[in-house]
Amino acid sequence: MKHILHLSKDKKLKKIIELQQPHSLKKRDNIYLYLCYSIMSQQLSTKVADVFHRRFIELYDGGEPTEKQIASTSFETLRGIGLSNAKANYVLNVCNFFIEENITDASLHKMSNEEVIKCLTRIKGVGQWTVEMVLMFAMGREDVFAVDDLGIQQAISKLYKVDTTDKKAMKEKMLAVAKKWSPYRTYACRYLWGWKDNVIEGKSKKSKVKTKK
């Protein structure tokens, strides 16, 4: 795979790539829906997010709702499945924006990464990080780097011995490190997340078990 050959030129990144199965990217339908799910799952564990996802789908008889169906759902109904005031409003904001601006999957796919970010961050409650996740996981864009993602920051600081004391300097160093990964920075992020979840956090859990003994 081209991205593996390119990213493996970075010897430190190569080591963590070899620990994982190759990642692939997919283009998903109904980007507005993925954006809604992203908002609902923010700051939640995967298990809790799955509960909200199931409750949300049940509002529409188990099917994937259209933008208009979601937009016509009352604020109180969305609050009723457990969403906070802010998240309920943000979900409605997303769907109203897609309807009013006539945003479609096709129109988004024609835009550059920067254009997508500029477009979707106009929605109240949608920040750059959220749009970067959409670009990576819903639109299949290969060259997105989530410099503000905590997991990426932790992985890069660990792998490349980056000082995290000065956040501005840290991000500048991260961008410098990631520059050589282009045009496959999305894949690099996927491997960094995988390494952090399975290796860094895995070691941490083992250490806690030993301590208890």
N, C-alpha and C positions, 0 to 999 in steps of 0.2 A: 504494500500500500504506500502511495506517494507520501502521505503525511508522516508515516513512521520513518521512512528513509530520511526525510528532511529534518524531523525533530531529533532523530538519533545522532545528528552531528553535534548536538549538545550532550556531552558525555554524562553529565549528572542527570539530565532528563532521560537519557537512554536507559539508565539503570532502573528507573521506576516504570518506564514503558514495558520493559522486559518482565516485570512482575505481574502484568495485567493482560487480559484479552484485548485485542484491538477494538477500539471504539468506532462507532459509525454514527452519522448524523442523518436525521430524517426531516422531511418537510411535512408538517401536519396541516390538516384542514381546520377551518374555524379558529383563526388566530385570536379573535376576540374572546373566545371561550378559554383558550389557554391563558390569556391575560387575566381573565376573571379568576381562574384557578390559582394563578400565581399570587394574586392579591389575597385570596382566601387563605392560602397556606403560609403566608409570611409569618416568620417568628414562631412557627409551630413545628412540632415533631411530625415525621411522616405519618405516624399512626393516627395522630389527632387530625392532621390534614385530610387523611383518607375518610375519616368520619364526616367531616364537613362536605367533602366531595360527594359522598353517598347521599347525605341529606339533601344537598342541592339538587342532584339529579332526580331524586324522588319527588321533588316539587313539580317535575315535568314528566311524570309517569315513567321515569327511567330512561328517557331519551335525551339526546343532546338538544338543548333549547336554542332557538335562534336569538339574534340580537333583540328583535322586537318582543319576543316572549319574555326575555329577562328584563328588558326595559319597562314592560308593563306589569312586572311583579312588584308588589307593594314593598316599601321599606320595612314595614312591620313583619311581613312574611319572611324576608331575608334575615331580619333580626331573630325571628322565631326559630331558625335552624342553628342559632348560636353565634352568628357573625356579630362583631362589634359594630357600633354606630358608624365608625369611620369606614370599615370594610364594606358594610352594606351600601353606603353611599358611593364608595369608589367603584364597586361592581356596576351599579346603575350608571355612574359617570362613563365608564368604559363603553357600555352598550349604546347609551345615548349619543356618545361621540361618534361611534362607528356608523350609526344611522344618519345623524345630521351631516357628517362630512362625507358620507357615501364611501367609507373605507372598506375595501374588500381584500381578500387574500391576494388576489391578482395584482391589485394596485400596490400593496405592500412589497410583494416580491419584485416589483419593478424598481423599487427604491434602493439606494445604497444604504449601508449600515447607518451612516450619519443622518441620512434623510429619515429613516425609520425612527431613530432616536428622537430627532427633532419633532417629528409628527406625533408620536405617541406620548411623549412627555408633556404635551399640551393638556393631557387629561389630568385633572386634579386627582392626586393619589397615586400617580404612576411616575416613578423616578427612573433615572438612567439605569440603575442596576436591574430593575424589573424588565426594562426593554432589552437589555443585554441578554437576560435569560430567555426572553422570547426569541431573539435573534439566534441564539444557540440551539434551543430545544424545540422550538416550533417552526422556525424558518430555515434551519439547516445551514446557517452561515458559518463558513469555515474559519474566518479570521476575526474573531471577537475576543477581546481580552478584558476580563472583569476585574479591573484593578481595585475596586472598592469591596470586593467580596472577601469576607473574613477568612473563609476557608482557603482561598488562593493566597491571601496574605500570609497565613500561618504556614502553608506548605512551602512557599518560596523562601520565607525567612528561615525555615528549617533546612531546606535543601541547599540554599545558596549563602547561608550565614549572613542574612541581611538584618541589620540592626533595626528594631521596631520602635525605638525610643522616639525618634523624630518622624512623625507620620508623613510629612511632606517629602522628606528625604527618602523614606522607605518606598513611597509610591514612585518616585523618580527612578530609584534603583530597580524596582520591579519592571517598570516600562522599558528600561534599558536592557534588562535580562530578556524580556519577552520579545523585543524587537527582532531578534534573530530567528524567532519561531515563525514569524509571518511568512507565508500566508495561511498558516495552520494553527493559529493561536487558540482557536476554540478546542481543538483536539488536545493541545497542551494543557488547557484548563481541565479537561475531562480526566486526563491522566493524573494531574495534580490532586484533584478532588478524590479520585480513587485511591491514590497513595495515602492521602491524609486519613481517609475513612478506614482503610484496611490495615495500614502499617503504623502510622503515627498513633492513632487512637487505639488500635489493637494492642500496641505495646503498652500504652498507658493503662488499659484495662488489666493486662497481665500483671503489671507492676502493682496495681491496687490489690489484686488477689494475693500476691506474694506478701504484701505488707500486712494483710489481714491474718495470714498464717503466723 
